[in-house]
Amino acid sequence: MYAQMIKTASKGVKTREEMTDQEREFQDKIDNDIKIEPRDWMPDDYRRTLIRQIGQHAHSEVVGQLPEGNWITRAPTLERKAILLAKVQDEAGHGLYLYSAAETLGETRDELVKLLHEGRMKYSSIFNYPTLNWADIGAVGWLVDGAAIVNQVALQRTSYGPYSRAMIRICKEESFHARQGYHAIMKMAFGTLEQKKMAQDAVNRLWFPAIMMFGPTDAASTNSDQSMAWKIKVKSNDELRQQFVDQTVPQIEYLGLDLPDPGIKWNEERGHYDFSDPDWTEFFNVIKGNGPCNVDRLSDRKKAWDDGQWVRDGLLAHAQKKSAAKLAAE
C-alpha cells in the first residue's frame, strides 16, 4: 500500500481555499485538537506521511536493539546485564506498538519489513554507528534515548490517535532507559581516570550523531511544513534539537566532562545554548546507506527475519487451526 502511495508526493500545504469541503472538515478537526482515528476519513498524503513516519519509527526501535544487544553478554556486572536485557526487550515491545499503529492505517507489518529490507524505508541514522566499548552503551542510553524522549514526548500530542496513545506508554519506558544510561556514564565519569577517559571518548563520538537524530534542518526538511500543519509533528526539527542541547549540556557539565562541541556556549540574548552544526554531508551519506554499520545492521535484520520464518509459519498455522475449529463448532 505505502509503496503505491509513495508516488503521490505532497505538493505543499494547501490554503483553505484550495481544499475540498472534506479536507476543510478534516483540517478543522486537526486545528481543534480532535484526534484522527483509523475509521475517520483522511487525505491520502496524511495516511502516506503517517505510514512513513510510524514505519521508520518502528524500524528504529527494532534496529536499535542491535548495538546494545551486542553487549548483553559483556556487561560488567550482573545488575548491568539485567538492566540492559530489560532495555533491549523494551525496544522490541516499542517496535510492536508502532507496527500495530501502522497496521491501523491499512499497512501490513510484513510489507513494512519488506520496505526496510529493500532499502525503501529507513530507520534512525544513529544506529549505523558502532558501540565500541561499555561506555558507549551508557552514552547510547543517555544521549540517544534522551534525544528520543525529547521527540517522543512531543509526539504524545500528535494528531493521529493510535500513534499518540502508543507514545504515552513508550515515553514512560524511554525515561527509564535514559536514566540507566546516565547512571552508567556517571559511574565512569566519577570513577578511575581511565574510566573517565572512556566516558569522554564515548560522548565525543556520539554527540553529533545524537543531534542528527532530529533530522535535517527545518530549511532542508521536505516534509516538515505539511506535517506541522496536520500536527503529525507539533515541534520542528530545529526546535527539538535545541531543546535536547539545552537539557543535556548541564548534565555533561555536572559529570565533569568536557563539552563535545567547542561551539557550545550560553547565549544570554536567546536564552539558549549556541552549538555547532553537525556534518550534514555525513548525515545524508549515512541515510543513503554508507554509514559505518549500515550493511551489518540490515544484514542482521534480514537474517533474523529469515531465521524466524518457521515461528511465523507455526503461529499462522495454529491460528488457522483454531479458526477452523471454531467455525466447525458453530
Secondary structure, DSSP 4 states (H G I P E B T S, - for coil): -HHHHTTS---SPPPGGGS-HHHHHHHHHHHTTPPB-TTS---HHHHHHHHHHHHHHHHHHHHTHHHHHTTGGG-SSHHHHHHHHHHHHHHHHHHHHHHHHHHTTT--HHHHHHHHHTTSS---GGGGS---SHHHHHHIIIIIHHHHHHHHHHHTT-SBHHHHHHHHHHHHHHHHHHHHHHHHHHHHHTS-HHHHHHHHHHHHHHHHHHHHTT-S-GGG-SSHHHHHHTTS-SS-HHHHHHHHHHHHHHHHHHHTPPPS-TT-EEETTTTEEE-----HHHHHHIIIIISSSHHHHHHHHHHHHHHTHHHHHHHHHHHHHHHHHHHHH-
